[in-house]
Amino acid sequence: MLTPDEIRVKEFLPSLRGYDADEVRSFLHAIADSMEQRAAVPEPLALPAPDPRDELSSKVTRLSEELELALWVMRRLESTVVRLEERLDRQGGSNSLAS
């Protein structure tokens, strides 16, 4: 692959029915400049430091979701205990599952 400098210094032999040497040289310099611009690596973007409040907010959200799930499970268990106690009462049992 050619480098921009190789393009800039390229020489062509003159001929009777050839191209204008200055125009060719100007075009080659434009190509070389374009290659350099495309090859230039931009500075890496500095990412902002993570905001500790975002991490805390994420943890609070996750804990809230886990708490909601735990409360739902607790209500289901309480409902199951009530139904079992009612079943025992119907069967004439005097023992209670709840303390």
N, C-alpha and C positions, 0 to 999 in steps of 0.2 A: 504494500500500500504506500502510496506517495505521501510525503509529509508536506505541509504548507511551504516550508523552506525550499524543498526540492522543486516545487512548482514555480516559486518565485525566481529561482536562478536558472531555470531551463532556457537553453539557447537553441535557436533554430537556424539552420543554414539558409542564407539568402538565395532566392531563385529569381529568375527573370519574370515569371508570372505569379509570384507569391503574394502573401498577405502583408499588410502594413505591420512592420515589426513592433512599432510603438503600441498599436492597437492590440496585438497579440499579447505583448508584455503586460499591458494594462488589464486585459481580461484574466491573465494568469494570476496577477496579484489579487484581483477581486475574488477569484476562486479560492486562493490561499487564505485570504482574510475570512471568507465565509467558513472554510474548514476550521479555522482556529476558533471562531465564535461558537460553532456547534460543538467543538471538542472541549470547550471551557467547562469545567465542572463547577457548578454553583456551590456556594458555601452551604454547608449543611444547616438546615433550619434548627434553631435552638428551641427545643420544646419546653414549654413552661413546666416548672416543677409541679408535681401533683399537689393539689390542695388537700391538706389533711382533713379538712371539713368534708370533702367529697367522700373520702374513705370512711369517715365516721358516719356520715349520712347513709352510706351503703350498708354498713353494719347494723345501724338502727333499723333500716328497712327490712333487712334479712331477719333480725331478731323479732320484729313485729309480725312478720309472716309466720315464723316458727311459733310464736305465742298464740296467734290465731288458730293454728293447726292444733296445738296442745289443748286450747280451750274447746275446740270442736270435739276432739277425742274425749275429753273429760265429760262433756255433755252427753255424748253417745254412751259412755260407760255408766253415767248416772241413770240414763234412760233404761239401760239394760238391767241395772240393779233394781229399779222400780218395777219393771215388768216381771223379774224373777221373784221379787217379794210378793207381788200380786198373785202370781201363779202358786207360790207356796201357800198363801192365805186361802186360795180356792181349794187347795188340796187338803186343807185342815192342818197344815203345819204351824207350829207356834214359834219356830225359830225365825229370826230376822237376820238378813245379810248385812244390813246397815248398822253401824254402831252408834 
